[in-house]
Amino acid sequence: MSAGPATGSGPGPGSGTELGPGLGPGLESGSGPGPAPVPALGPGPGPGPGLPFLPGCAVRDPTRTSFHRSHTLGFRNGYAFSQLPREGIGGETIFPNLLSQDQLDDLCTKGPTLTYGPAKKSPPPPFMPSYVAFDKQVLKFDAYFKEEVLTSAEEHYRIRQVGIYYYLEDDSMCVIEPVVKNSGLIQGKLMRRHRVPKNDQGDYYHWKDLNLATNITMYGRTYRLVDCDSFTKVFMESQGIVLNPPEQLVSDPYIEQRRTPVQKPIVPAGPDPLWQFLTYDTKVLRFYAIWDDTNHPFGDQHRCIIHYFLADDTVEVREVYSRNDGRDPFPVLMKRQRLPKTLAEKKMGFPSCVLEITNEEVLEWYSPIDFAIGKTITLLGRTFLIYDCDKFTQNFYREKFGITDFQPLQISEKPLEKVPQVIPPHNGFGMPEDSLQNCLRLIPKRPQKDVIKMLENDLKVLRYQAALESPVPEDRNRRFILSYFLSDDTISIYEPPIRNSGIPGGKYLKRTRVAKPGSTPEDPIYFQPSDFTIGSTIEVFGHRFVITDADEYVLNYLERNAESFPATTLQSLRDHFRPRKAVKDTVNNDIPKQALDDLIEEVQKELKLRHSYLNTRRFHEAFHQCDKDGSGIVDKGIFLDLCDRLEVPTSTILLKKLIDYCSCGEDYVNYRDFLRAFPSNLFPEPEAQDEQLNTQVT
């Protein structure tokens, strides 16, 4: 890098004896790795005194005229060689190297560092997670497992071939079985993809645990690894795992058994089957037989038709059905097949009903000679009696075997024993007629009603007043309205509500038919209008009612239809209505009704003027209790005693006149007309008295 020595005699600036700026001091002292001094090889420009060695600062020696170079290349014995120059350009002196060999080596290695600065360190490689490094990398092993079969006599275990997949990205595994069409097994993914536990200590299976010719157990099922794919082999070998030799994949023995060819049946000895088929095709012998099954429960005589096919010596049995015989019309009783007549003796190690019969086990098959009219043959455990045949069968036996007697047998059918129907007793729910339909029909129908009777007696109701016969004192004063509907002989009971009685009243019994006590559920006897007499006791579902009164319509209806009812019932109603009719006649004939009404109004006005309050309700209750039969008429002495006890103001002229108007002769009084003068709302009750009365009633 320094300029070459000058050709002049003086040490000029370009004489070459000086080193470039920045290099000389370091090289003179030898302390530090600096560039080696380079001899000046030619008349190059050099920096002036005190100038840096940069372009534009070099000074050329104008006095130099020699610029020759030393010879460095030559040949010796035909070989080229090079040598160092002994002098510089133009004969300048070459100074020897002042640096040691170590310094030179150090300069050679640190030359780029001094020139370009220290080299930059390369950044460390980026971190790559396992799910990125091993993405879509799967180890695949071929395996199989053995599954026990407990429900088949043909196989005891089953070999199922599967593929075990190990996913390197998350160490998960899954088991997939190839789907075989019509296998009858649930195939496909047998175990979903997840990390599979290895033991009870919380360890999981790793790819290092997998190897060929080994067993692994997952969820109680042992898999045998037999082979793997090429990627799995390369990966395992790259990780330093030596794979065992692969094994042969075991096949299912039952599938191998099914793949074996089926042995063809041995053709029985006899005529050529092809000749027999071509000769007797579409030719069938028809026999009419009867199968007697009456010795079994629910057995019967079944008429059947036996077909014998001459083309292949097979037999078919069809049952003849009649209309409404109660049997399902199955077309074939025995399918078309060859039937054995004589079997060889063999040891029964297994039930023969589920085994197929081979030709080695049969000594003789059924043939046309075994079928004839009057013969009894046993086909598959059923005994048939042949009683007739058709015309074609008769011609065949006449030509083939010379038989001429085809007289049919007369079959007498056994009379069916009629089993009496037992009607179970009524359970108490609903009407017996409705419940009886469940015993007569599979789908019960509504029992038929007497429509003529319903139309003739529509809206005709017989009403009676009844009292409840009960040991409870609170029930003795209860009154009921008993309605008898003539259209369908039903009864309903209604209780009129009584204020402050503590009993709500209302419907007591809905409209229904009521049977008499002592009648059986199989033959119930229901109440009729003739049973309702005045004073009679009617028991309705355990409750006893006493008939105390009736409507006048009841008497009129019974008198119009006197021929349909007993005389005792009609006479009891007439005796009950006779006093009431006498009172009515007396009021209507002797005293005008308008005069009685006017007198009652005058009595009420006088009572309001003389009294501020009268408890008229007590009057009504007392008189009703004295009237046991509900006729509305009481004895005159009893009537006056009640008036004295109840403090009825009978001393006035108007009230005495009212008593005379309500008298029935000299001994009886119609208290109902008398009480018309004392209505319940005649005097408004004070609030305190009303509360006291309610407390007493409660």
DAGI-V905081 format. One record per residue. N is the residue number from 1. RES is the residue in one small letter. OMEGA is omega as a letter, one per 20 degrees, with the letter a starting at -180 (none if undefined). D_LAST is the distance of its C-alpha to the last C-alpha in Angstrom with 1 decimal. Layout:
N	RES	OMEGA	D_LAST
N	RES	OMEGA	D_LAST
//
This chain:
1	m	r	141.6
2	s	a	144.6
3	a	a	147.6
4	g	a	150.7
5	p	a	153.8
6	a	r	156.2
7	t	r	159.7
8	g	a	161.2
9	s	a	162.7
10	g	r	160.5
11	p	r	156.9
12	g	r	155.5
13	p	r	151.9
14	g	a	152.1
15	s	r	154.3
16	g	r	151.4
17	t	r	151.7
18	e	r	148.4
19	l	r	144.9
20	g	r	142.3
21	p	r	140.1
22	g	a	137.2
23	l	a	138.8
24	g	a	141.9
25	p	a	140.5
26	g	a	138.1
27	l	a	140.7
28	e	a	143.3
29	s	a	141.0
30	g	a	139.6
31	s	r	136.2
32	g	a	133.6
33	p	r	133.2
34	g	r	135.0
35	p	a	136.7
36	a	r	140.0
37	p	a	143.2
38	v	r	144.5
39	p	r	148.2
40	a	a	149.5
41	l	a	150.7
42	g	a	151.9
43	p	r	152.6
44	g	r	149.1
45	p	r	148.1
46	g	a	146.9
47	p	r	145.0
48	g	r	147.1
49	p	r	147.2
50	g	a	143.8
51	l	r	142.2
52	p	r	139.3
53	f	a	139.9
54	l	r	138.2
55	p	r	139.4
56	g	a	141.7
57	c	a	142.8
58	a	r	145.4
59	v	r	149.1
60	r	r	151.7
61	d	a	155.0
62	p	a	157.6
63	t	a	160.5
64	r	a	159.4
65	t	a	161.5
66	s	a	160.9
67	f	a	157.7
68	h	a	158.6
69	r	r	156.2
70	s	r	157.0
71	h	a	157.3
72	t	a	154.2
73	l	r	154.2
74	g	r	156.9
75	f	r	157.7
76	r	a	158.8
77	n	r	159.7
78	g	a	158.0
79	y	r	154.7
80	a	r	153.3
81	f	r	152.4
82	s	r	151.4
83	q	a	152.5
84	l	r	151.6
85	p	a	153.7
86	r	r	156.3
87	e	a	156.5
88	g	a	154.5
89	i	a	155.2
90	g	r	158.7
91	g	r	159.6
92	e	a	157.1
93	t	r	156.4
94	i	r	153.2
95	f	r	151.6
96	p	a	150.1
97	n	a	146.4
98	l	a	145.2
99	l	r	141.7
100	s	a	140.9
101	q	r	139.6
102	d	r	136.1
103	q	r	136.0
104	l	r	137.1
105	d	a	134.4
106	d	r	131.9
107	l	r	133.0
108	c	a	132.7
109	t	a	129.1
110	k	r	128.1
111	g	r	130.0
112	p	a	127.0
113	t	r	125.0
114	l	a	127.6
115	t	a	127.9
116	y	a	124.4
117	g	a	122.4
118	p	a	120.1
119	a	r	118.4
120	k	r	114.7
121	k	r	112.5
122	s	a	110.7
123	p	r	106.8
124	p	r	105.0
125	p	a	103.6
126	p	r	100.0
127	f	a	97.0
128	m	r	95.8
129	p	a	92.4
130	s	a	92.2
131	y	r	90.0
132	v	a	92.8
133	a	a	95.7
134	f	a	94.3
135	d	r	92.6
136	k	r	92.6
137	q	a	94.5
138	v	r	93.0
139	l	a	94.3
140	k	r	93.9
141	f	r	94.3
142	d	a	94.4
143	a	r	92.3
144	y	r	90.6
145	f	a	88.0
146	k	a	87.3
147	e	a	83.9
148	e	r	83.0
149	v	a	82.0
150	l	a	79.9
151	t	a	79.0
152	s	r	82.4
153	a	a	85.1
154	e	a	87.9
155	e	r	87.5
156	h	r	86.3
157	y	a	86.6
158	r	r	87.1
159	i	a	89.4
160	r	a	87.9
161	q	a	90.3
162	v	r	88.9
163	g	r	90.1
164	i	a	89.1
165	y	r	89.3
166	y	a	89.7
167	y	a	89.2
168	l	a	91.4
169	e	a	89.7
170	d	r	86.5
171	d	r	87.3
172	s	a	84.7
173	m	r	85.1
174	c	a	83.9
175	v	a	84.7
176	i	r	85.3
177	e	r	86.1
178	p	a	88.1
179	v	r	86.1
180	v	a	87.6
181	k	r	86.6
182	n	r	84.8
183	s	a	84.7
184	g	a	81.1
185	l	r	80.6
186	i	a	78.7
187	q	a	81.7
188	g	a	82.5
189	k	r	81.3
190	l	r	80.3
191	m	a	79.7
192	r	a	78.9
193	r	r	81.1
194	h	r	80.2
195	r	a	81.7
196	v	r	81.6
197	p	a	81.0
198	k	a	83.8
199	n	a	82.3
200	d	a	79.3
201	q	r	81.0
202	g	r	80.2
203	d	r	83.7
204	y	r	84.2
205	y	r	87.0
206	h	a	90.0
207	w	r	92.9
208	k	r	95.1
209	d	a	93.0
210	l	r	94.0
211	n	a	97.2
212	l	r	98.6
213	a	r	98.5
214	t	r	95.5
215	n	r	91.9
216	i	a	88.9
217	t	r	85.3
218	m	r	82.5
219	y	r	78.9
220	g	a	80.0
221	r	a	82.5
222	t	r	86.2
223	y	r	88.6
224	r	r	92.3
225	l	a	94.3
226	v	a	97.5
227	d	r	98.9
228	c	r	98.5
229	d	a	99.9
230	s	r	102.9
231	f	r	101.1
232	t	r	99.3
233	k	a	102.6
234	v	a	104.3
235	f	a	101.4
236	m	r	101.2
237	e	r	104.9
238	s	r	105.0
239	q	r	102.5
240	g	r	104.7
241	i	a	102.7
242	v	a	104.8
243	l	r	103.0
244	n	r	103.3
245	p	r	105.0
246	p	r	102.7
247	e	r	101.6
248	q	r	101.2
249	l	a	97.8
250	v	r	96.4
251	s	a	95.3
252	d	a	92.5
253	p	a	93.9
254	y	r	91.5
255	i	r	92.7
256	e	r	96.3
257	q	r	95.7
258	r	a	94.3
259	r	r	97.4
260	t	a	99.7
261	p	a	101.0
262	v	a	99.4
263	q	a	101.6
264	k	a	102.6
265	p	r	101.9
266	i	a	104.9
267	v	a	106.0
268	p	r	105.9
269	a	a	109.2
270	g	a	110.0
271	p	r	111.1
272	d	a	111.2
273	p	a	107.6
274	l	r	109.1
275	w	r	111.1
276	q	a	108.1
277	f	a	105.9
278	l	a	108.5
279	t	a	109.1
280	y	r	105.6
281	d	a	103.5
282	t	r	100.9
283	k	a	101.6
284	v	r	98.6
285	l	a	98.3
286	r	r	95.1
287	f	r	93.8
288	y	a	90.7
289	a	r	88.9
290	i	r	85.7
291	w	a	83.7
292	d	a	81.9
293	d	a	78.8
294	t	a	77.0
295	n	r	77.3
296	h	r	74.8
297	p	a	71.1
298	f	r	70.3
299	g	a	74.1
300	d	r	75.9
301	q	a	79.4
302	h	r	80.3
303	r	a	83.2
304	c	r	85.3
305	i	r	88.5
306	i	r	91.0
307	h	r	93.3
308	y	a	96.5
309	f	a	98.2
310	l	a	102.0
311	a	a	102.6
312	d	r	101.2
313	d	r	100.2
314	t	a	96.5
315	v	r	93.7
316	e	a	90.4
317	v	r	87.6
318	r	r	85.3
319	e	r	82.4
320	v	a	82.1
321	y	r	78.7
322	s	a	77.4
323	r	r	74.7
324	n	r	71.2
325	d	r	72.4
326	g	a	69.6
327	r	r	72.0
328	d	a	72.6
329	p	r	76.0
330	f	a	77.8
331	p	a	81.4
332	v	r	83.2
333	l	r	82.5
334	m	a	85.5
335	k	a	87.2
336	r	a	90.9
337	q	r	92.8
338	r	a	95.5
339	l	r	94.2
340	p	r	95.9
341	k	r	97.0
342	t	a	98.5
343	l	r	97.5
344	a	r	99.6
345	e	a	98.4
346	k	r	96.9
347	k	a	94.8
348	m	r	91.2
349	g	a	90.3
350	f	a	87.7
351	p	a	85.5
352	s	a	87.9
353	c	a	85.1
354	v	a	85.1
355	l	r	88.9
356	e	a	91.3
357	i	r	94.1
358	t	a	97.6
359	n	r	100.8
360	e	a	101.9
361	e	a	99.0
362	v	r	99.6
363	l	a	102.4
364	e	r	101.9
365	w	r	100.0
366	y	a	98.8
367	s	a	101.5
368	p	a	101.8
369	i	a	103.4
370	d	a	100.1
371	f	r	98.3
372	a	a	99.0
373	i	a	97.2
374	g	r	95.8
375	k	r	95.8
376	t	a	92.8
377	i	a	92.7
378	t	a	90.3
379	l	r	89.6
380	l	r	87.6
381	g	r	85.9
382	r	a	85.1
383	t	a	87.1
384	f	r	88.2
385	l	a	89.9
386	i	a	92.3
387	y	r	92.5
388	d	r	94.3
389	c	a	96.0
390	d	a	97.2
391	k	a	100.7
392	f	r	101.9
393	t	r	101.0
394	q	r	102.9
395	n	a	106.0
396	f	a	105.9
397	y	r	105.8
398	r	a	108.5
399	e	a	110.9
400	k	a	110.1
401	f	r	109.6
402	g	r	111.0
403	i	a	107.7
404	t	a	107.5
405	d	r	104.5
406	f	a	101.4
407	q	a	99.5
408	p	r	95.7
409	l	r	93.4
410	q	a	90.7
411	i	r	87.3
412	s	a	84.7
413	e	r	81.2
414	k	r	78.8
415	p	a	75.9
416	l	r	72.7
417	e	a	70.3
418	k	a	67.1
419	v	r	64.2
420	p	r	61.1
421	q	a	58.1
422	v	r	55.2
423	i	r	51.8
424	p	r	49.3
425	p	a	45.9
426	h	a	43.1
427	n	r	40.9
428	g	a	37.7
429	f	r	37.7
430	g	r	38.2
431	m	r	39.9
432	p	r	42.7
433	e	r	45.1
434	d	a	44.7
435	s	r	45.0
436	l	a	48.1
437	q	r	50.0
438	n	r	50.0
439	c	a	52.1
440	l	a	54.5
441	r	r	55.4
442	l	r	55.8
443	i	a	54.2
444	p	r	51.4
445	k	r	51.2
446	r	r	48.4
447	p	a	48.6
448	q	a	50.1
449	k	r	48.1
450	d	a	49.2
451	v	a	49.9
452	i	r	51.2
453	k	r	48.0
454	m	a	45.9
455	l	a	48.1
456	e	a	48.1
457	n	r	44.4
458	d	r	43.2
459	l	r	40.1
460	k	a	39.7
461	v	r	36.2
462	l	a	35.0
463	r	a	31.4
464	y	r	29.5
465	q	a	26.0
466	a	r	24.7
467	a	a	21.9
468	l	r	20.9
469	e	a	22.4
470	s	r	20.3
471	p	a	19.9
472	v	a	16.2
473	p	a	14.3
474	e	a	11.7
475	d	a	14.8
476	r	a	16.6
477	n	a	15.3
478	r	a	16.0
479	r	a	19.1
480	f	r	21.7
481	i	a	24.9
482	l	a	27.8
483	s	r	30.8
484	y	a	34.2
485	f	a	36.8
486	l	a	40.3
487	s	a	42.2
488	d	r	41.3
489	d	r	39.3
490	t	a	36.2
491	i	r	32.6
492	s	a	29.4
493	i	a	25.9
494	y	r	23.4
495	e	r	19.7
496	p	r	18.9
497	p	r	15.7
498	i	a	13.2
499	r	r	11.4
500	n	r	7.6
501	s	a	7.8
502	g	r	7.3
503	i	a	11.0
504	p	a	13.6
505	g	a	16.3
506	g	a	20.0
507	k	r	23.0
508	y	r	22.5
509	l	r	26.2
510	k	a	29.0
511	r	a	32.2
512	t	r	34.2
513	r	a	36.3
514	v	r	34.8
515	a	r	37.1
516	k	r	37.0
517	p	r	36.3
518	g	r	39.5
519	s	a	41.4
520	t	r	43.3
521	p	r	42.9
522	e	a	46.7
523	d	a	46.4
524	p	r	42.9
525	i	a	42.2
526	y	r	39.6
527	f	r	37.6
528	q	r	39.5
529	p	a	38.7
530	s	a	40.3
531	d	a	37.6
532	f	r	34.8
533	t	a	35.2
534	i	a	32.8
535	g	r	31.1
536	s	a	32.4
537	t	r	30.4
538	i	r	30.6
539	e	a	30.0
540	v	r	29.3
541	f	r	29.7
542	g	r	28.2
543	h	a	25.4
544	r	r	26.2
545	f	r	25.6
546	v	r	26.7
547	i	a	28.5
548	t	a	27.3
549	d	r	28.9
550	a	r	31.3
551	d	r	32.9
552	e	r	36.1
553	y	r	37.7
554	v	r	37.3
555	l	a	39.3
556	n	a	41.9
557	y	a	42.4
558	l	r	42.8
559	e	r	45.3
560	r	a	47.3
561	n	a	47.5
562	a	a	47.7
563	e	a	50.5
564	s	a	48.2
565	f	r	45.4
566	p	a	45.6
567	a	a	45.8
568	t	r	42.9
569	t	a	40.4
570	l	a	41.9
571	q	r	42.1
572	s	r	38.4
573	l	r	37.5
574	r	r	40.0
575	d	a	38.7
576	h	a	35.2
577	f	a	36.4
578	r	r	38.9
579	p	r	36.7
580	r	r	35.2
581	k	r	38.7
582	a	r	39.9
583	v	a	37.3
584	k	r	38.2
585	d	a	41.9
586	t	a	41.4
587	v	a	39.6
588	n	a	42.1
589	n	a	45.2
590	d	a	44.9
591	i	r	42.7
592	p	a	42.9
593	k	r	39.7
594	q	r	40.6
595	a	r	41.0
596	l	r	37.5
597	d	r	36.1
598	d	r	38.1
599	l	r	36.9
600	i	r	33.3
601	e	r	34.0
602	e	r	35.8
603	v	r	32.9
604	q	r	30.5
605	k	r	33.1
606	e	r	33.5
607	l	r	29.8
608	k	r	29.6
609	l	a	32.7
610	r	a	31.6
611	h	r	27.9
612	s	r	26.2
613	y	r	22.7
614	l	r	21.4
615	n	a	17.9
616	t	a	19.4
617	r	r	16.2
618	r	r	16.0
619	f	a	19.5
620	h	a	19.0
621	e	a	16.2
622	a	a	18.4
623	f	r	21.6
624	h	r	20.4
625	q	r	19.3
626	c	a	22.8
627	d	a	24.5
628	k	a	24.7
629	d	r	27.4
630	g	a	26.1
631	s	a	29.4
632	g	a	28.2
633	i	r	30.3
634	v	r	29.5
635	d	a	31.9
636	k	r	33.0
637	g	r	32.5
638	i	r	28.9
639	f	a	28.4
640	l	r	29.9
641	d	r	27.9
642	l	r	24.6
643	c	r	26.0
644	d	a	26.9
645	r	a	23.6
646	l	r	21.7
647	e	r	24.6
648	v	a	25.7
649	p	a	29.0
650	t	a	31.4
651	s	a	34.4
652	t	a	35.7
653	i	a	38.5
654	l	a	36.7
655	l	r	33.7
656	k	r	36.1
657	k	r	38.0
658	l	r	35.0
659	i	r	34.2
660	d	r	37.9
661	y	a	37.6
662	c	a	34.6
663	s	r	36.3
664	c	a	37.6
665	g	a	40.6
666	e	a	40.2
667	d	a	37.5
668	y	a	34.8
669	v	r	32.7
670	n	a	31.4
671	y	a	27.9
672	r	r	27.3
673	d	r	30.2
674	f	a	29.1
675	l	r	25.6
676	r	r	27.4
677	a	a	28.2
678	f	r	24.5
679	p	a	23.1
680	s	a	19.6
681	n	r	21.5
682	l	r	23.9
683	f	r	22.6
684	p	a	21.1
685	e	r	17.9
686	p	a	18.3
687	e	a	16.5
688	a	r	15.4
689	q	r	14.2
690	d	r	12.3
691	e	r	10.5
692	q	r	9.9
693	l	r	8.6
694	n	r	6.1
695	t	r	5.1
696	q	a	5.4
697	v	a	3.8
698	t	none	0.0
//
